[in-house]
C-alpha cells in the first residue's frame, strides 16, 4: 500500500452503547477516524459491526455516548444530517433499484445536491435543465472512474452480482461523500472481483481524498488496504491499531479462533 498523508481526527466516537430492549448490541465502544485514512471494523458475525455503522450514519441512536464530527459534538447523528454532512453508505445486501438503469441508479445519489424545486424539475426548464445536465456530468465522471461505461444503460437487475456491488459503490460516490461507509463491499465476490473492488476503494481514497470506514470479513483484504483496524466481539472493542498490531493481539487471535468466549 502506498504511503498517503493521513490527517487529523475528523470523527470521534466516545463510549458508544446501544441496546435493543434487553439486548446489548454495543457496549462502551470508543474509537476515532482520521481524515483520508482507510479505517476497518472487523469481528466475528454478531460482533456489532453493522450496528456501529448504523450509529455513525444516524440509522440507530445510541443510549449512551457521544459522536464528534469535525469538532461538533452530538449525542446522536440524524440520518438526514449525516447525509448532508457528507456521509454515504453501501449495504451488506445490495440496495439498488433493480428495474432502473445503472445511470438512473447513480443519479439517485445526487438527490441532496439538487437545488431546483419539483415543479421546475417536472417542466425541465431553465435552471432545472441546466442543473440536471450538471448532475448528469458528475455521474458520468463516476461511471468513467468505475469503468462501467458499457453497462450505463443496462437495468441493474440484469447485471452479475460483482457489477451490482460496483454500481452501489458508484451511487455512494455520486453523493461526493467526505466519509464513505462500506458494509462488506466484497461479500460474495470471487477473487478477481475482490481485486477490482480493492483497487477502486484505494483509488477513491487516493484520488478523491475520501475517508473510508469499512466492514470486511476477508482478513487478507483488511490487512492489505487498511491504515488502522478496530476489532469488535460481542459488541465490545477488543483491539484497535495498525494491521500489524491487531494481527499480533492475543485477545483478537483468541476471539477469531473461537477459544475464548
N, C-alpha and C positions, 0 to 999 in steps of 0.2 A: 504494500500500500504506500502510495507517495505521501510525502510529508505535506501537510496542509496547516495553515495558520488557524489554530483554534482560539476563539475569542473568550470574552468574559461570560460568566453565568447569565443566561437570559431567562431560564425557567428554574425555579427552586420550589420543590415540593417538600413541605416540612410536616412531619408527624401525621401523615395521612392515615385515617382509619375509616373503613367503610363496612357497614353491616346491612344485611337484608334480613329483617326480623331478628332471629337469634343467631343467624349465620354470619361469622366474621369473614368477609372477603379480603380485606386488607387491614393490617394491624400495625400502626405506628411506623409507617414507612417514610423515610426521608432520602432524597437524592436530588441532584441538580443536573441541568443540561446546559452545556456551553455552546455559544454561537459557533456555527459552522462545523460542529462535530457530528459523527455518527454514533449515537448512543443506543446500545442494545439492551433490551429487557428479556431475560431468559428465565427458564424454570420449568419444572415438570407440568404436566396437564393439571389444571385446577390450582395453579400457584397464585393466580390473581393478576396475571399479565394483562389480559384484555380489560379487566376491571380498572386497572391503573390507567390505560389509555383512555377509557371512558371518563375517568375523573379529569384527566388532562384537558379533554376537549368538551367537557361540560355535559356529557350524557348522564353521568352519575354525579351525585352531590355527596361528598364525604360528611360523616357526622362530626369528625374532628380533623384538625389540621389546617394548614394554610398553603395557598398557592401564590407564589410571587412571580409575575411575568413582567420582565423589563422594569423592575422596581415597583410595580403596582401590586399591592398586597390585597388578596381577597380570600374569603373562606371557601368559596366555590367558584367555578367558571361556568357561566351560562353558555349553552351550545351556540347561540346566535352571536354572543360576544366573542367566543373563541374563534368562530369563522371570520368575523370582522377583524379580529386582532391578527389573523394570519395563520391560523391552524387549518390544515387539511388532513383528511383521513382516508385510508383504504381499510377494507374489512377482510376477516378470515374467509367469509363466504361472499363471493362476488356480488356486489350491489349495483348492477348496471341495468339500464332499460333495454332488455333483450331484443325488443322489436324495432328499436331505433338504430340508426347508423352509427358508426364509430364517431363521425364528425359531430352528429347531433348530441351524442352522449358527452363528448368533450365540451360542447357549447354549454351544457348544463353547469359545468364547473365555473362558468363565467358569470353566473347569476348575480353574485354580490357586486360585480363590477359594473353592472348595468345601471345607468342613472336616469334614462328616459322613462316616462310612465307607460302604463299598459295601453292607453289609447294611442299614443304616439307610435308604440311598437306595432299595434294592430294595423295602423294606417301605413306603416313603414315609410314615413315621410320625414324629410328634413333631418333634424338631429338624430332621430331613431335610425334612419337608414345609414347615416354616417357612423353611428355608434356600433351598429351590428357589423358593419364591414370591418371596423377596428377590432371588435371581439373575435370575428372570424379569422382575422390575420394572426392574432395571438394564438388561437387554437391551431392554425396551420403550422405555426412555429413548433408547437408541441408535437404535432404529428410528424414533422420532419425530424425532430430530435429523437423520437422513439422509433423511427424508421418503420412507420406503419402507413405510408402513403398509399400502398397498393390495396389497403382494406378500408380506406377512409369512408367509402360509401356503402360498405357491407353492413347489414344488420348484425349487431353484436352476438345475437343468439346463434348465428351460423359459424362463429369462429371457434377454433380449438381453444381449450382451457388456458394454455400458456399465453395466447394472444389476448384473451379476455382479461387476464391479470394485468397485461401491459396497458390495455385500454383504461382499466381502472386507475392505474398509476397516472396515465395521461389526464384523466378527468381531475384528479387531485392537483396535478401540476398546472392545469389550466387556471386554477384559482390563484396562482402565483404565491404559494404559501411561504411564510417565514420559517415555520416548523411543519415538517411533513411527518405524520404519524402512520406507520406501516404495520398492519397487523398480519403477520405471517405472509409476506408478499410472495414467498416461494413455495408455499404449501402445495403439494400435489404436482409439482413440476418435475420434469426429467432433468438430467444433468445439464444438457445443452441450454434448456430454458432457464435454469438457475444461473448459469454463467452469464447469459444475456441480461437477466434481471440485476445481477450483481453489478455488471458494467453500467447499466442505466442508473442505478442508485448512486454509485460513486460519481458518475458524470453529473447527476443532479446536484450532488453535494459540492462538487468541484467547480462546475461551470456557472451554476446559478447561485452558489453560496448558501444553499438551503440547509438548515439544520434538520437532521433526521433522527427520529426516535423509532426504533423498530423492534417488533417481537419476531423471533425466528427460532425454529427448533433445530435447524441444521447447524451444528456446532462448528463445522468447518467454515461455513459462510460467516457466522458470527465472529469467529476469531480472525478471519481474513479482512473483513471490511469495517469492523468497529474500532472506535477510538477508546471507548470505555463501555463496560458491561455492568449492569446491576442484576443481581440474581434473587429471585423470589422463590419461596417454597411455603406452601400452605398459607399464603397471604402475608408472610413475613420476609423481611430482607435478610439474606444470609451471606451476601457477598457484594462487593462493589469495587471496581478498579479497572485497570487495563486488562486486556485479554490474557496476558501472561499471569498477572496477579490472580485473576479469577480461576484460571486453569490450574493453578497450584494451591488453591484454597481448599483445605481439608474438609471444611463443612460442605462446600459446594460438591466436592468429589463424592462424599458420602450420600448427599441428597440425590445426586444423579445415579449413583449405583444402587440406591434403594436400601442402604444398610442402616439408615438412621431415620426413624420417624416415630 
